[in-house]
Amino acid sequence: MKALVAGLALALLVTPALADYYVAGDFNVAWDPANAGYQMTETFPGSEIYTLDLAGETPGRHEFKITDGTWGWTQPSANSWLVDDGDGNVTVTFDNNTYADGWSPTWGRLGVNEDPGAWTAVGDFVSELGGADWNNADPFGAMTPMGGGIYSLTAVLPAGHYMWKAVVTGSWDSISWDARSVNTANWEFDVDAVNNTAILQVNALAGTVRIDVVPEPASLLGLLILGLIRRR
């Protein structure tokens, strides 16, 4: 019995406590990583989704990070960002789960409930569409709003290797496979003679992006017709 009690006591000592998460940013004093007024709340026990309402903050653009109460760990490593449109209430979400739903980042997603409203796909492929590469306000990279904070751009490209990321139009506030942060990493992709259409998407609210490389719709229709003819 004593051995069992000792074993339980040891387990309690070596099992880390559940993490507390905070929002540290330019809206609290000196980017305090453990300000009690900016501690996040888990949506329900075990959800691993944490939120904080930033009520009454100054309207405009702000930078922030998620911390564990210290500067020893942050998400992301660079500063993240949000835009308060002036209604006085922005909710920040940190999702500590890992996903395999086709959207990236797959872990550590940072969401907000305010959408800046205009997104551009930048990269070294935009010149193939008639625009200028890496221009964060190029109309040829403008993404179309699809509803629910999702924006999309479909690009039919010559076979090759490309890079891209989604930015708030006219800025380098961005979302890519690594994070929602300032000037995120570029996402590399390839297209070939058959799969030559890149569908680039960003979810401005969830803080995620995805890319699907598929056949051009006209080419796909031709392949289907050819397949039907051959079957006959």
C-alpha positions as CSV (number, residue, x, y, z in Angstrom):
1,M,0.0,0.0,0.0
2,K,2.8,2.4,0.9
3,A,4.5,1.6,-2.4
4,L,1.2,2.5,-4.3
5,V,0.9,5.8,-2.4
6,A,4.5,6.6,-3.1
7,G,4.0,5.8,-6.8
8,L,1.0,8.0,-7.0
9,A,2.9,10.8,-5.3
10,L,5.7,10.5,-7.8
11,A,3.3,10.5,-10.7
12,L,1.8,13.8,-9.4
13,L,5.3,15.3,-9.2
14,V,6.4,14.4,-12.7
15,T,3.1,15.1,-14.5
16,P,3.2,18.8,-15.6
17,A,0.3,21.1,-14.6
18,L,-2.1,22.1,-17.4
19,A,-0.7,25.1,-19.2
20,D,-2.0,28.6,-18.7
21,Y,-2.0,30.8,-21.8
22,Y,-1.9,34.5,-22.1
23,V,-2.2,37.1,-24.8
24,A,0.8,39.5,-24.7
25,G,0.7,42.4,-27.0
26,D,1.0,46.1,-27.7
27,F,-2.3,46.7,-25.9
28,N,-1.1,45.6,-22.4
29,V,1.7,47.1,-20.3
30,A,5.1,46.4,-21.8
31,W,4.0,43.2,-23.5
32,D,3.6,41.5,-20.1
33,P,3.6,37.8,-20.8
34,A,1.6,36.9,-17.7
35,N,-0.9,39.7,-17.2
36,A,-3.8,38.2,-15.3
37,G,-6.2,40.4,-17.2
38,Y,-5.1,38.8,-20.5
39,Q,-5.2,35.2,-19.4
40,M,-7.1,32.9,-21.9
41,T,-10.0,30.6,-20.9
42,E,-10.5,27.1,-22.2
43,T,-13.8,26.9,-24.0
44,F,-14.6,23.7,-22.1
45,P,-12.5,21.3,-20.1
46,G,-10.3,19.2,-22.5
47,S,-11.2,21.2,-25.6
48,E,-7.6,22.6,-25.9
49,I,-9.2,25.7,-27.5
50,Y,-8.5,28.9,-25.5
51,T,-10.1,32.3,-26.0
52,L,-9.8,35.9,-24.8
53,D,-12.1,38.8,-25.4
54,L,-10.1,42.0,-25.9
55,A,-12.9,44.4,-25.0
56,G,-12.3,48.2,-25.2
57,E,-9.0,48.1,-26.9
58,T,-7.9,51.0,-29.2
59,P,-9.3,50.5,-32.7
60,G,-6.8,49.7,-35.4
61,R,-4.0,47.2,-36.0
62,H,-2.2,45.5,-33.1
63,E,0.5,42.9,-32.7
64,F,0.5,40.1,-30.1
65,K,1.8,36.6,-29.2
66,I,0.4,33.7,-27.1
67,T,2.6,32.9,-24.1
68,D,2.7,30.3,-21.3
69,G,3.2,33.1,-18.8
70,T,6.9,33.5,-19.8
71,W,8.9,34.4,-22.8
72,G,10.3,30.8,-22.9
73,W,7.5,29.7,-25.2
74,T,5.4,31.7,-27.6
75,Q,3.0,31.1,-30.5
76,P,4.0,32.2,-33.1
77,S,7.7,33.0,-32.8
78,A,7.3,36.2,-34.8
79,N,4.5,38.6,-33.8
80,S,1.0,37.8,-34.8
81,W,-1.5,40.6,-35.7
82,L,-5.1,41.6,-35.5
83,V,-7.3,44.5,-36.7
84,D,-9.9,46.0,-34.4
85,D,-12.5,47.6,-36.6
86,G,-13.7,49.8,-33.9
87,D,-16.6,47.9,-32.4
88,G,-14.6,47.5,-29.2
89,N,-14.5,43.7,-28.9
90,V,-12.0,41.4,-30.6
91,T,-11.8,37.7,-29.6
92,V,-8.5,35.9,-30.0
93,T,-8.5,32.1,-30.2
94,F,-5.5,29.7,-29.6
95,D,-6.2,26.2,-30.8
96,N,-3.8,23.7,-29.2
97,N,-5.2,20.7,-31.2
98,T,-3.6,19.0,-34.2
99,Y,-5.7,18.7,-37.4
100,A,-5.5,16.7,-40.7
101,D,-8.3,18.6,-42.5
102,G,-6.3,20.0,-45.4
103,W,-5.8,23.4,-43.8
104,S,-2.5,24.7,-42.3
105,P,-1.0,25.3,-39.9
106,T,-2.0,21.9,-38.6
107,W,-1.3,22.9,-35.0
108,G,-1.3,26.1,-33.0
109,R,-3.9,27.9,-35.0
110,L,-4.5,31.6,-34.1
111,G,-8.0,32.9,-34.9
112,V,-9.7,36.2,-34.5
113,N,-13.3,37.3,-35.1
114,E,-12.4,40.4,-37.1
115,D,-11.6,40.1,-40.8
116,P,-9.4,42.9,-42.4
117,G,-11.6,42.5,-45.5
118,A,-9.2,42.3,-48.5
119,W,-6.6,39.6,-49.2
120,T,-4.0,39.1,-51.9
121,A,-2.1,35.9,-52.9
122,V,1.5,36.9,-53.4
123,G,4.3,34.8,-54.8
124,D,6.5,34.1,-57.8
125,F,3.6,32.9,-59.9
126,V,1.6,36.2,-60.3
127,S,3.6,37.2,-63.3
128,E,2.2,34.1,-65.0
129,L,-1.3,35.6,-64.5
130,G,-0.3,39.0,-66.0
131,G,0.8,40.8,-62.8
132,A,4.0,41.4,-60.8
133,D,5.5,38.8,-58.5
134,W,5.6,39.6,-54.8
135,N,3.4,42.7,-55.1
136,N,1.2,42.7,-52.0
137,A,-1.5,44.8,-53.7
138,D,-1.4,43.4,-57.2
139,P,-4.9,43.1,-58.6
140,F,-3.9,39.9,-60.4
141,G,-3.4,38.3,-57.0
142,A,-6.6,39.6,-55.5
143,M,-8.5,36.8,-53.7
144,T,-12.3,36.5,-54.0
145,P,-14.4,36.4,-50.8
146,M,-16.2,33.1,-50.5
147,G,-18.1,33.8,-47.3
148,G,-17.3,32.8,-43.7
149,G,-13.9,34.6,-43.8
150,I,-12.6,32.4,-46.6
151,Y,-10.9,34.0,-49.7
152,S,-9.8,32.1,-52.8
153,L,-7.7,32.5,-56.0
154,T,-7.6,30.0,-58.8
155,A,-4.4,30.1,-61.0
156,V,-3.8,28.1,-64.1
157,L,0.0,27.9,-64.4
158,P,2.7,26.5,-66.6
159,A,4.4,23.4,-65.2
160,G,7.0,24.4,-62.6
161,H,7.9,25.1,-58.9
162,Y,6.3,28.1,-57.2
163,M,5.9,29.8,-53.8
164,W,3.0,31.8,-52.3
165,K,1.4,33.1,-49.1
166,A,-1.8,35.1,-48.3
167,V,-1.4,38.7,-47.2
168,V,-3.7,41.4,-46.1
169,T,-3.8,43.5,-49.2
170,G,-1.1,46.2,-49.2
171,S,0.7,44.8,-46.1
172,W,2.9,41.8,-45.1
173,D,0.4,40.7,-42.4
174,S,-0.1,37.2,-43.5
175,I,-1.2,33.6,-43.0
176,S,0.8,30.6,-44.3
177,W,1.5,27.0,-43.4
178,D,3.5,28.1,-40.4
179,A,1.4,30.7,-38.6
180,R,-0.6,33.8,-38.6
181,S,2.1,36.4,-38.2
182,V,4.0,39.2,-39.8
183,N,5.7,38.0,-43.1
184,T,5.1,34.3,-42.6
185,A,7.0,31.6,-44.4
186,N,6.4,31.0,-48.1
187,W,4.5,27.9,-49.1
188,E,6.1,25.9,-52.0
189,F,4.1,23.9,-54.5
190,D,4.5,22.3,-57.9
191,V,2.2,22.0,-60.9
192,D,2.7,19.8,-64.0
193,A,1.2,19.5,-67.4
194,V,-1.9,17.7,-66.1
195,N,-2.4,19.1,-62.6
196,N,-1.8,22.7,-63.7
197,T,-4.4,24.6,-61.6
198,A,-3.6,25.9,-58.1
199,I,-6.5,26.7,-55.9
200,L,-5.2,29.0,-53.1
201,Q,-7.4,29.7,-50.1
202,V,-7.1,31.6,-46.8
203,N,-9.5,31.5,-43.8
204,A,-9.0,35.0,-42.3
205,L,-11.0,34.1,-39.1
206,A,-9.5,30.7,-38.4
207,G,-6.0,31.8,-39.3
208,T,-5.4,28.9,-41.8
209,V,-4.6,28.5,-45.5
210,R,-4.7,25.6,-48.0
211,I,-3.6,24.8,-51.5
212,D,-5.1,22.2,-53.9
213,V,-3.4,21.5,-57.2
214,V,-5.8,19.9,-59.7
215,P,-6.4,19.6,-63.4
216,E,-7.8,22.6,-65.2
217,P,-11.6,22.2,-65.3
218,A,-11.6,22.2,-69.2
219,S,-8.8,19.7,-69.2
220,L,-10.6,17.5,-66.7
221,L,-13.8,17.6,-68.7
222,G,-11.8,16.5,-71.8
223,L,-10.2,13.7,-69.9
224,L,-13.6,12.5,-68.7
225,I,-15.0,12.6,-72.2
226,L,-11.9,10.7,-73.6
227,G,-12.3,8.1,-70.9
228,L,-16.0,7.6,-71.8
229,I,-15.1,7.3,-75.5
230,R,-12.4,4.7,-74.7
231,R,-14.8,2.7,-72.6
232,R,-17.1,2.4,-75.6
